[in-house]
Amino acid sequence: MAESIVRRAEGPLADLDDWESAHEPTESEGGEKTPSGFRDYRKNVRPGVVEFYRQNHTHQTLDFVLAKKRDYLALNRRRMGIWEAMEYLNTLVDDSDPDTDLSQIEHLMQCAEAIRADGHPRWMILTGLIHDLGKILCLFGEPQWAVVGDTFPVGCRYSDKIVFPEFFELNPDSRVAAYQTPTGIYEPHCGLDNVHLSWGHDEYLYHVVKDYLPEEGLAMIRYHSCYPIHREGEYGHLMDERDHRMMKSVLAFNPYDLYSKGHAKPDVAALTPYYRELIAEYFPPTLAW
């Protein structure tokens, strides 16, 4: 069982999901958030989102990313199963946001249920269920800017299609000439497996579950926050043929991640048996985290 504690999300964002909706969302006549209410950073941006990206772009250096990989990818923090990890994530509670009362498990089930409703394979439903479990990094003491937010390659030139690119002037890597060419420390078309992305919940969870899901599901987990690549089409000069193929899967997944958040609140008790069975189909009883 998860620890009987309550942790609050701290930092510039009111809620860990605020990085995806930069200002007050547009609502449909039924009161649901519409796509135009997500990821619009052009005007009326909430100050907390701006501050989040100032910190993110300032501190996500190549050295920082490599240090976090050495630290976390040893996967020696704890051992627990997928459902236990969901309960553990559920101890991350934000009571500063008056607009939502959804638990973390309810957020996960929202995405999975949207995928399930459209008749996608069971592995993709499971991917929707677990894709944000890497946010337990917050419970390990990591700041928001090292857990959520758009991810991007480090060790090479920053794309101006990354949100708030002006804040990269504050990043020490911007003054390292070797890091500010199009390929930087990498070879052309070396493949994203060989490229270091800014550190966050995507990369962490990918390494936890990489032995258990199809490659398409793993790409959805690893790159779902990498909007500069899968939405803006940047960094193609670093990608190989497999990456281009996998990005099609990421693009198919992304609407469920982003737009399911306004859907009806799921009945966790009723859905729990289904999802426990689905988890057991793909994962062992415990994993290293």
MARFITOR-333660 format. One record per residue (C-alpha): residue in one letter; x, z, y. Coordinates in steps of 0.05 Angstrom, whole numbers. Each point is the difference from the previous one (the first is absolute). Layout:
<node><resn>A</resn><xx>X</xx><zz>Z</zz><yy>Y</yy></node>
...
***
This chain:
<node><resn>M</resn><xx>0</xx><zz>0</zz><yy>0</yy></node>
<node><resn>A</resn><xx>21</xx><zz>-11</zz><yy>72</yy></node>
<node><resn>E</resn><xx>27</xx><zz>59</zz><yy>39</yy></node>
<node><resn>S</resn><xx>-54</xx><zz>42</zz><yy>33</yy></node>
<node><resn>I</resn><xx>25</xx><zz>-13</zz><yy>70</yy></node>
<node><resn>V</resn><xx>-22</xx><zz>-40</zz><yy>60</yy></node>
<node><resn>R</resn><xx>50</xx><zz>-40</zz><yy>40</yy></node>
<node><resn>R</resn><xx>-16</xx><zz>-32</zz><yy>66</yy></node>
<node><resn>A</resn><xx>27</xx><zz>-67</zz><yy>22</yy></node>
<node><resn>E</resn><xx>45</xx><zz>11</zz><yy>60</yy></node>
<node><resn>G</resn><xx>28</xx><zz>-48</zz><yy>50</yy></node>
<node><resn>P</resn><xx>-23</xx><zz>-52</zz><yy>50</yy></node>
<node><resn>L</resn><xx>-58</xx><zz>-28</zz><yy>-41</yy></node>
<node><resn>A</resn><xx>-67</xx><zz>35</zz><yy>-3</yy></node>
<node><resn>D</resn><xx>-6</xx><zz>-26</zz><yy>-72</yy></node>
<node><resn>L</resn><xx>49</xx><zz>-33</zz><yy>-47</yy></node>
<node><resn>D</resn><xx>-43</xx><zz>-63</zz><yy>-1</yy></node>
<node><resn>D</resn><xx>1</xx><zz>-8</zz><yy>76</yy></node>
<node><resn>W</resn><xx>60</xx><zz>-46</zz><yy>-2</yy></node>
<node><resn>E</resn><xx>-45</xx><zz>-55</zz><yy>-27</yy></node>
<node><resn>S</resn><xx>-53</xx><zz>6</zz><yy>54</yy></node>
<node><resn>A</resn><xx>35</xx><zz>5</zz><yy>66</yy></node>
<node><resn>H</resn><xx>-60</xx><zz>14</zz><yy>44</yy></node>
<node><resn>E</resn><xx>-73</xx><zz>18</zz><yy>-7</yy></node>
<node><resn>P</resn><xx>-30</xx><zz>-45</zz><yy>-54</yy></node>
<node><resn>T</resn><xx>-53</xx><zz>-52</zz><yy>11</yy></node>
<node><resn>E</resn><xx>-63</xx><zz>17</zz><yy>-38</yy></node>
<node><resn>S</resn><xx>-54</xx><zz>-44</zz><yy>-30</yy></node>
<node><resn>E</resn><xx>-74</xx><zz>12</zz><yy>11</yy></node>
<node><resn>G</resn><xx>1</xx><zz>44</zz><yy>-62</yy></node>
<node><resn>G</resn><xx>54</xx><zz>44</zz><yy>29</yy></node>
<node><resn>E</resn><xx>56</xx><zz>-24</zz><yy>-45</yy></node>
<node><resn>K</resn><xx>69</xx><zz>-18</zz><yy>25</yy></node>
<node><resn>T</resn><xx>10</xx><zz>-75</zz><yy>5</yy></node>
<node><resn>P</resn><xx>65</xx><zz>-39</zz><yy>-11</yy></node>
<node><resn>S</resn><xx>10</xx><zz>-8</zz><yy>75</yy></node>
<node><resn>G</resn><xx>6</xx><zz>76</zz><yy>5</yy></node>
<node><resn>F</resn><xx>63</xx><zz>1</zz><yy>-42</yy></node>
<node><resn>R</resn><xx>72</xx><zz>-15</zz><yy>18</yy></node>
<node><resn>D</resn><xx>-12</xx><zz>-24</zz><yy>71</yy></node>
<node><resn>Y</resn><xx>61</xx><zz>23</zz><yy>40</yy></node>
<node><resn>R</resn><xx>-12</xx><zz>-45</zz><yy>60</yy></node>
<node><resn>K</resn><xx>-39</xx><zz>47</zz><yy>46</yy></node>
<node><resn>N</resn><xx>-30</xx><zz>69</zz><yy>8</yy></node>
<node><resn>V</resn><xx>49</xx><zz>28</zz><yy>-52</yy></node>
<node><resn>R</resn><xx>-6</xx><zz>74</zz><yy>-13</yy></node>
<node><resn>P</resn><xx>61</xx><zz>39</zz><yy>25</yy></node>
<node><resn>G</resn><xx>10</xx><zz>32</zz><yy>-68</yy></node>
<node><resn>V</resn><xx>10</xx><zz>-68</zz><yy>-33</yy></node>
<node><resn>V</resn><xx>50</xx><zz>-21</zz><yy>53</yy></node>
<node><resn>E</resn><xx>39</xx><zz>64</zz><yy>-9</yy></node>
<node><resn>F</resn><xx>-1</xx><zz>-8</zz><yy>-75</yy></node>
<node><resn>Y</resn><xx>32</xx><zz>-68</zz><yy>4</yy></node>
<node><resn>R</resn><xx>50</xx><zz>23</zz><yy>52</yy></node>
<node><resn>Q</resn><xx>25</xx><zz>52</zz><yy>-50</yy></node>
<node><resn>N</resn><xx>-4</xx><zz>-48</zz><yy>-59</yy></node>
<node><resn>H</resn><xx>39</xx><zz>-56</zz><yy>33</yy></node>
<node><resn>T</resn><xx>51</xx><zz>49</zz><yy>29</yy></node>
<node><resn>H</resn><xx>18</xx><zz>36</zz><yy>-65</yy></node>
<node><resn>Q</resn><xx>-9</xx><zz>-52</zz><yy>-56</yy></node>
<node><resn>T</resn><xx>72</xx><zz>-21</zz><yy>-3</yy></node>
<node><resn>L</resn><xx>36</xx><zz>-31</zz><yy>-61</yy></node>
<node><resn>D</resn><xx>38</xx><zz>65</zz><yy>-10</yy></node>
<node><resn>F</resn><xx>-65</xx><zz>40</zz><yy>3</yy></node>
<node><resn>V</resn><xx>-33</xx><zz>-45</zz><yy>-52</yy></node>
<node><resn>L</resn><xx>60</xx><zz>4</zz><yy>-47</yy></node>
<node><resn>A</resn><xx>2</xx><zz>75</zz><yy>6</yy></node>
<node><resn>K</resn><xx>-74</xx><zz>7</zz><yy>-17</yy></node>
<node><resn>K</resn><xx>9</xx><zz>-45</zz><yy>-60</yy></node>
<node><resn>R</resn><xx>57</xx><zz>42</zz><yy>-26</yy></node>
<node><resn>D</resn><xx>-42</xx><zz>62</zz><yy>11</yy></node>
<node><resn>Y</resn><xx>-68</xx><zz>-20</zz><yy>-26</yy></node>
<node><resn>L</resn><xx>12</xx><zz>-55</zz><yy>-51</yy></node>
<node><resn>A</resn><xx>34</xx><zz>50</zz><yy>-46</yy></node>
<node><resn>L</resn><xx>-73</xx><zz>19</zz><yy>-13</yy></node>
<node><resn>N</resn><xx>17</xx><zz>73</zz><yy>-10</yy></node>
<node><resn>R</resn><xx>-50</xx><zz>33</zz><yy>47</yy></node>
<node><resn>R</resn><xx>-51</xx><zz>18</zz><yy>-54</yy></node>
<node><resn>R</resn><xx>-35</xx><zz>-25</zz><yy>-62</yy></node>
<node><resn>M</resn><xx>-74</xx><zz>-14</zz><yy>0</yy></node>
<node><resn>G</resn><xx>-52</xx><zz>-49</zz><yy>-23</yy></node>
<node><resn>I</resn><xx>-36</xx><zz>-51</zz><yy>44</yy></node>
<node><resn>W</resn><xx>-64</xx><zz>42</zz><yy>6</yy></node>
<node><resn>E</resn><xx>41</xx><zz>62</zz><yy>15</yy></node>
<node><resn>A</resn><xx>36</xx><zz>-39</zz><yy>54</yy></node>
<node><resn>M</resn><xx>-67</xx><zz>-20</zz><yy>30</yy></node>
<node><resn>E</resn><xx>-20</xx><zz>74</zz><yy>1</yy></node>
<node><resn>Y</resn><xx>67</xx><zz>17</zz><yy>31</yy></node>
<node><resn>L</resn><xx>-10</xx><zz>-52</zz><yy>54</yy></node>
<node><resn>N</resn><xx>-68</xx><zz>30</zz><yy>12</yy></node>
<node><resn>T</resn><xx>34</xx><zz>63</zz><yy>26</yy></node>
<node><resn>L</resn><xx>21</xx><zz>-43</zz><yy>60</yy></node>
<node><resn>V</resn><xx>-58</xx><zz>15</zz><yy>46</yy></node>
<node><resn>D</resn><xx>-9</xx><zz>-22</zz><yy>71</yy></node>
<node><resn>D</resn><xx>-51</xx><zz>41</zz><yy>37</yy></node>
<node><resn>S</resn><xx>16</xx><zz>-28</zz><yy>68</yy></node>
<node><resn>D</resn><xx>-40</xx><zz>-64</zz><yy>-10</yy></node>
<node><resn>P</resn><xx>-74</xx><zz>11</zz><yy>16</yy></node>
<node><resn>D</resn><xx>-20</xx><zz>-69</zz><yy>-23</yy></node>
<node><resn>T</resn><xx>12</xx><zz>5</zz><yy>-75</yy></node>
<node><resn>D</resn><xx>-12</xx><zz>52</zz><yy>-55</yy></node>
<node><resn>L</resn><xx>29</xx><zz>-42</zz><yy>-57</yy></node>
<node><resn>S</resn><xx>50</xx><zz>33</zz><yy>-45</yy></node>
<node><resn>Q</resn><xx>62</xx><zz>-38</zz><yy>-22</yy></node>
<node><resn>I</resn><xx>-30</xx><zz>-11</zz><yy>-69</yy></node>
<node><resn>E</resn><xx>-62</xx><zz>-29</zz><yy>32</yy></node>
<node><resn>H</resn><xx>43</xx><zz>-48</zz><yy>41</yy></node>
<node><resn>L</resn><xx>34</xx><zz>-23</zz><yy>-65</yy></node>
<node><resn>M</resn><xx>-65</xx><zz>-9</zz><yy>-36</yy></node>
<node><resn>Q</resn><xx>-30</xx><zz>-40</zz><yy>58</yy></node>
<node><resn>C</resn><xx>54</xx><zz>-53</zz><yy>-8</yy></node>
<node><resn>A</resn><xx>-4</xx><zz>-1</zz><yy>-76</yy></node>
<node><resn>E</resn><xx>-76</xx><zz>-4</zz><yy>0</yy></node>
<node><resn>A</resn><xx>1</xx><zz>-60</zz><yy>48</yy></node>
<node><resn>I</resn><xx>48</xx><zz>-36</zz><yy>-48</yy></node>
<node><resn>R</resn><xx>-43</xx><zz>19</zz><yy>-60</yy></node>
<node><resn>A</resn><xx>-63</xx><zz>-25</zz><yy>33</yy></node>
<node><resn>D</resn><xx>31</xx><zz>-69</zz><yy>8</yy></node>
<node><resn>G</resn><xx>16</xx><zz>-5</zz><yy>-74</yy></node>
<node><resn>H</resn><xx>75</xx><zz>2</zz><yy>2</yy></node>
<node><resn>P</resn><xx>43</xx><zz>20</zz><yy>-60</yy></node>
<node><resn>R</resn><xx>7</xx><zz>73</zz><yy>-19</yy></node>
<node><resn>W</resn><xx>74</xx><zz>2</zz><yy>20</yy></node>
<node><resn>M</resn><xx>-19</xx><zz>-21</zz><yy>70</yy></node>
<node><resn>I</resn><xx>-55</xx><zz>53</zz><yy>4</yy></node>
<node><resn>L</resn><xx>53</xx><zz>51</zz><yy>-21</yy></node>
<node><resn>T</resn><xx>48</xx><zz>-27</zz><yy>52</yy></node>
<node><resn>G</resn><xx>-52</xx><zz>11</zz><yy>53</yy></node>
<node><resn>L</resn><xx>-10</xx><zz>71</zz><yy>-24</yy></node>
<node><resn>I</resn><xx>73</xx><zz>20</zz><yy>2</yy></node>
<node><resn>H</resn><xx>30</xx><zz>-44</zz><yy>54</yy></node>
<node><resn>D</resn><xx>6</xx><zz>55</zz><yy>53</yy></node>
<node><resn>L</resn><xx>24</xx><zz>57</zz><yy>-46</yy></node>
<node><resn>G</resn><xx>69</xx><zz>-7</zz><yy>30</yy></node>
<node><resn>K</resn><xx>-28</xx><zz>37</zz><yy>60</yy></node>
<node><resn>I</resn><xx>18</xx><zz>64</zz><yy>-37</yy></node>
<node><resn>L</resn><xx>66</xx><zz>-10</zz><yy>37</yy></node>
<node><resn>C</resn><xx>-36</xx><zz>38</zz><yy>56</yy></node>
<node><resn>L</resn><xx>-7</xx><zz>58</zz><yy>-47</yy></node>
<node><resn>F</resn><xx>74</xx><zz>-3</zz><yy>-14</yy></node>
<node><resn>G</resn><xx>13</xx><zz>11</zz><yy>74</yy></node>
<node><resn>E</resn><xx>9</xx><zz>-71</zz><yy>25</yy></node>
<node><resn>P</resn><xx>-25</xx><zz>-18</zz><yy>70</yy></node>
<node><resn>Q</resn><xx>-56</xx><zz>-50</zz><yy>8</yy></node>
<node><resn>W</resn><xx>46</xx><zz>-55</zz><yy>26</yy></node>
<node><resn>A</resn><xx>38</xx><zz>4</zz><yy>-67</yy></node>
<node><resn>V</resn><xx>-63</xx><zz>-4</zz><yy>-42</yy></node>
<node><resn>V</resn><xx>-50</xx><zz>-49</zz><yy>30</yy></node>
<node><resn>G</resn><xx>0</xx><zz>-58</zz><yy>49</yy></node>
<node><resn>D</resn><xx>18</xx><zz>-73</zz><yy>-6</yy></node>
<node><resn>T</resn><xx>63</xx><zz>-11</zz><yy>-40</yy></node>
<node><resn>F</resn><xx>54</xx><zz>-51</zz><yy>17</yy></node>
<node><resn>P</resn><xx>70</xx><zz>-21</zz><yy>-24</yy></node>
<node><resn>V</resn><xx>59</xx><zz>40</zz><yy>26</yy></node>
<node><resn>G</resn><xx>72</xx><zz>-24</zz><yy>3</yy></node>
<node><resn>C</resn><xx>-20</xx><zz>-66</zz><yy>33</yy></node>
<node><resn>R</resn><xx>-31</xx><zz>-25</zz><yy>64</yy></node>
<node><resn>Y</resn><xx>-68</xx><zz>30</zz><yy>17</yy></node>
<node><resn>S</resn><xx>-57</xx><zz>-49</zz><yy>5</yy></node>
<node><resn>D</resn><xx>-39</xx><zz>-1</zz><yy>65</yy></node>
<node><resn>K</resn><xx>-62</xx><zz>-2</zz><yy>-43</yy></node>
<node><resn>I</resn><xx>9</xx><zz>73</zz><yy>-20</yy></node>
<node><resn>V</resn><xx>-47</xx><zz>45</zz><yy>39</yy></node>
<node><resn>F</resn><xx>31</xx><zz>28</zz><yy>64</yy></node>
<node><resn>P</resn><xx>66</xx><zz>-37</zz><yy>-10</yy></node>
<node><resn>E</resn><xx>24</xx><zz>25</zz><yy>68</yy></node>
<node><resn>F</resn><xx>13</xx><zz>69</zz><yy>-31</yy></node>
<node><resn>F</resn><xx>56</xx><zz>-28</zz><yy>-42</yy></node>
<node><resn>E</resn><xx>44</xx><zz>4</zz><yy>62</yy></node>
<node><resn>L</resn><xx>2</xx><zz>75</zz><yy>-16</yy></node>
<node><resn>N</resn><xx>25</xx><zz>-11</zz><yy>-71</yy></node>
<node><resn>P</resn><xx>76</xx><zz>7</zz><yy>-8</yy></node>
<node><resn>D</resn><xx>1</xx><zz>-59</zz><yy>-48</yy></node>
<node><resn>S</resn><xx>-20</xx><zz>-46</zz><yy>58</yy></node>
<node><resn>R</resn><xx>71</xx><zz>9</zz><yy>26</yy></node>
<node><resn>V</resn><xx>33</xx><zz>-18</zz><yy>-67</yy></node>
<node><resn>A</resn><xx>16</xx><zz>-74</zz><yy>5</yy></node>
<node><resn>A</resn><xx>4</xx><zz>-8</zz><yy>-76</yy></node>
<node><resn>Y</resn><xx>-72</xx><zz>23</zz><yy>-6</yy></node>
<node><resn>Q</resn><xx>-28</xx><zz>-45</zz><yy>54</yy></node>
<node><resn>T</resn><xx>7</xx><zz>-69</zz><yy>-30</yy></node>
<node><resn>P</resn><xx>-59</xx><zz>-32</zz><yy>-37</yy></node>
<node><resn>T</resn><xx>29</xx><zz>18</zz><yy>-69</yy></node>
<node><resn>G</resn><xx>41</xx><zz>61</zz><yy>22</yy></node>
<node><resn>I</resn><xx>31</xx><zz>33</zz><yy>-61</yy></node>
<node><resn>Y</resn><xx>-38</xx><zz>-45</zz><yy>-49</yy></node>
<node><resn>E</resn><xx>9</xx><zz>-69</zz><yy>-30</yy></node>
<node><resn>P</resn><xx>-52</xx><zz>-54</zz><yy>15</yy></node>
<node><resn>H</resn><xx>-58</xx><zz>1</zz><yy>-49</yy></node>
<node><resn>C</resn><xx>30</xx><zz>60</zz><yy>-36</yy></node>
<node><resn>G</resn><xx>-69</xx><zz>26</zz><yy>-17</yy></node>
<node><resn>L</resn><xx>-36</xx><zz>61</zz><yy>27</yy></node>
<node><resn>D</resn><xx>24</xx><zz>41</zz><yy>-60</yy></node>
<node><resn>N</resn><xx>67</xx><zz>-3</zz><yy>35</yy></node>
<node><resn>V</resn><xx>-26</xx><zz>15</zz><yy>70</yy></node>
<node><resn>H</resn><xx>-8</xx><zz>71</zz><yy>28</yy></node>
<node><resn>L</resn><xx>-66</xx><zz>11</zz><yy>34</yy></node>
<node><resn>S</resn><xx>-14</xx><zz>58</zz><yy>48</yy></node>
<node><resn>W</resn><xx>-13</xx><zz>63</zz><yy>-40</yy></node>
<node><resn>G</resn><xx>-71</xx><zz>22</zz><yy>-16</yy></node>
<node><resn>H</resn><xx>-53</xx><zz>13</zz><yy>-52</yy></node>
<node><resn>D</resn><xx>-1</xx><zz>-71</zz><yy>-27</yy></node>
<node><resn>E</resn><xx>72</xx><zz>-3</zz><yy>-24</yy></node>
<node><resn>Y</resn><xx>-2</xx><zz>71</zz><yy>-28</yy></node>
<node><resn>L</resn><xx>-62</xx><zz>-11</zz><yy>-42</yy></node>
<node><resn>Y</resn><xx>25</xx><zz>-67</zz><yy>-25</yy></node>
<node><resn>H</resn><xx>59</xx><zz>35</zz><yy>-32</yy></node>
<node><resn>V</resn><xx>-44</xx><zz>54</zz><yy>-31</yy></node>
<node><resn>V</resn><xx>-47</xx><zz>-50</zz><yy>-34</yy></node>
<node><resn>K</resn><xx>43</xx><zz>-63</zz><yy>-9</yy></node>
<node><resn>D</resn><xx>1</xx><zz>5</zz><yy>-76</yy></node>
<node><resn>Y</resn><xx>-75</xx><zz>2</zz><yy>-9</yy></node>
<node><resn>L</resn><xx>-36</xx><zz>-54</zz><yy>39</yy></node>
<node><resn>P</resn><xx>1</xx><zz>-77</zz><yy>2</yy></node>
<node><resn>E</resn><xx>47</xx><zz>-30</zz><yy>51</yy></node>
<node><resn>E</resn><xx>-58</xx><zz>-21</zz><yy>44</yy></node>
<node><resn>G</resn><xx>-24</xx><zz>73</zz><yy>5</yy></node>
<node><resn>L</resn><xx>70</xx><zz>24</zz><yy>14</yy></node>
<node><resn>A</resn><xx>7</xx><zz>-51</zz><yy>57</yy></node>
<node><resn>M</resn><xx>-66</xx><zz>24</zz><yy>29</yy></node>
<node><resn>I</resn><xx>27</xx><zz>71</zz><yy>1</yy></node>
<node><resn>R</resn><xx>69</xx><zz>-16</zz><yy>25</yy></node>
<node><resn>Y</resn><xx>-18</xx><zz>-49</zz><yy>56</yy></node>
<node><resn>H</resn><xx>-71</xx><zz>18</zz><yy>22</yy></node>
<node><resn>S</resn><xx>27</xx><zz>30</zz><yy>65</yy></node>
<node><resn>C</resn><xx>50</xx><zz>-57</zz><yy>13</yy></node>
<node><resn>Y</resn><xx>-45</xx><zz>-38</zz><yy>49</yy></node>
<node><resn>P</resn><xx>59</xx><zz>-38</zz><yy>31</yy></node>
<node><resn>I</resn><xx>9</xx><zz>-35</zz><yy>-66</yy></node>
<node><resn>H</resn><xx>-68</xx><zz>-7</zz><yy>-33</yy></node>
<node><resn>R</resn><xx>-42</xx><zz>-9</zz><yy>64</yy></node>
<node><resn>E</resn><xx>48</xx><zz>-29</zz><yy>51</yy></node>
<node><resn>G</resn><xx>41</xx><zz>-43</zz><yy>-48</yy></node>
<node><resn>E</resn><xx>67</xx><zz>26</zz><yy>24</yy></node>
<node><resn>Y</resn><xx>65</xx><zz>8</zz><yy>-39</yy></node>
<node><resn>G</resn><xx>-12</xx><zz>-60</zz><yy>-45</yy></node>
<node><resn>H</resn><xx>74</xx><zz>-14</zz><yy>4</yy></node>
<node><resn>L</resn><xx>12</xx><zz>64</zz><yy>-41</yy></node>
<node><resn>M</resn><xx>-54</xx><zz>-13</zz><yy>-52</yy></node>
<node><resn>D</resn><xx>7</xx><zz>-36</zz><yy>-67</yy></node>
<node><resn>E</resn><xx>-53</xx><zz>-39</zz><yy>-38</yy></node>
<node><resn>R</resn><xx>-26</xx><zz>61</zz><yy>-36</yy></node>
<node><resn>D</resn><xx>-10</xx><zz>37</zz><yy>67</yy></node>
<node><resn>H</resn><xx>-43</xx><zz>-57</zz><yy>27</yy></node>
<node><resn>R</resn><xx>-42</xx><zz>2</zz><yy>-63</yy></node>
<node><resn>M</resn><xx>-8</xx><zz>76</zz><yy>3</yy></node>
<node><resn>M</resn><xx>-21</xx><zz>-2</zz><yy>73</yy></node>
<node><resn>K</resn><xx>-62</xx><zz>-37</zz><yy>-21</yy></node>
<node><resn>S</resn><xx>-19</xx><zz>62</zz><yy>-40</yy></node>
<node><resn>V</resn><xx>15</xx><zz>45</zz><yy>58</yy></node>
<node><resn>L</resn><xx>-44</xx><zz>-41</zz><yy>46</yy></node>
<node><resn>A</resn><xx>-56</xx><zz>3</zz><yy>-52</yy></node>
<node><resn>F</resn><xx>6</xx><zz>76</zz><yy>-1</yy></node>
<node><resn>N</resn><xx>7</xx><zz>13</zz><yy>74</yy></node>
<node><resn>P</resn><xx>-73</xx><zz>-7</zz><yy>20</yy></node>
<node><resn>Y</resn><xx>-20</xx><zz>54</zz><yy>-50</yy></node>
<node><resn>D</resn><xx>53</xx><zz>46</zz><yy>27</yy></node>
<node><resn>L</resn><xx>-19</xx><zz>-11</zz><yy>73</yy></node>
<node><resn>Y</resn><xx>-74</xx><zz>-14</zz><yy>3</yy></node>
<node><resn>S</resn><xx>-28</xx><zz>45</zz><yy>-55</yy></node>
<node><resn>K</resn><xx>11</xx><zz>61</zz><yy>45</yy></node>
<node><resn>G</resn><xx>-68</xx><zz>-7</zz><yy>32</yy></node>
<node><resn>H</resn><xx>-38</xx><zz>-4</zz><yy>-66</yy></node>
<node><resn>A</resn><xx>-46</xx><zz>53</zz><yy>-27</yy></node>
<node><resn>K</resn><xx>29</xx><zz>66</zz><yy>-23</yy></node>
<node><resn>P</resn><xx>13</xx><zz>-3</zz><yy>-75</yy></node>
<node><resn>D</resn><xx>-29</xx><zz>50</zz><yy>-49</yy></node>
<node><resn>V</resn><xx>65</xx><zz>30</zz><yy>-26</yy></node>
<node><resn>A</resn><xx>-31</xx><zz>42</zz><yy>-55</yy></node>
<node><resn>A</resn><xx>-39</xx><zz>-59</zz><yy>-28</yy></node>
<node><resn>L</resn><xx>60</xx><zz>-47</zz><yy>3</yy></node>
<node><resn>T</resn><xx>53</xx><zz>48</zz><yy>-27</yy></node>
<node><resn>P</resn><xx>-11</xx><zz>-15</zz><yy>-74</yy></node>
<node><resn>Y</resn><xx>7</xx><zz>-75</zz><yy>12</yy></node>
<node><resn>Y</resn><xx>64</xx><zz>8</zz><yy>39</yy></node>
<node><resn>R</resn><xx>31</xx><zz>51</zz><yy>-46</yy></node>
<node><resn>E</resn><xx>-10</xx><zz>-49</zz><yy>-57</yy></node>
<node><resn>L</resn><xx>29</xx><zz>-57</zz><yy>41</yy></node>
<node><resn>I</resn><xx>61</xx><zz>41</zz><yy>18</yy></node>
<node><resn>A</resn><xx>12</xx><zz>19</zz><yy>-74</yy></node>
<node><resn>E</resn><xx>-3</xx><zz>-74</zz><yy>-19</yy></node>
<node><resn>Y</resn><xx>62</xx><zz>-16</zz><yy>41</yy></node>
<node><resn>F</resn><xx>39</xx><zz>64</zz><yy>13</yy></node>
<node><resn>P</resn><xx>30</xx><zz>55</zz><yy>-43</yy></node>
<node><resn>P</resn><xx>-24</xx><zz>72</zz><yy>11</yy></node>
<node><resn>T</resn><xx>57</xx><zz>16</zz><yy>48</yy></node>
<node><resn>L</resn><xx>47</xx><zz>-40</zz><yy>44</yy></node>
<node><resn>A</resn><xx>62</xx><zz>18</zz><yy>40</yy></node>
<node><resn>W</resn><xx>-11</xx><zz>5</zz><yy>75</yy></node>
***
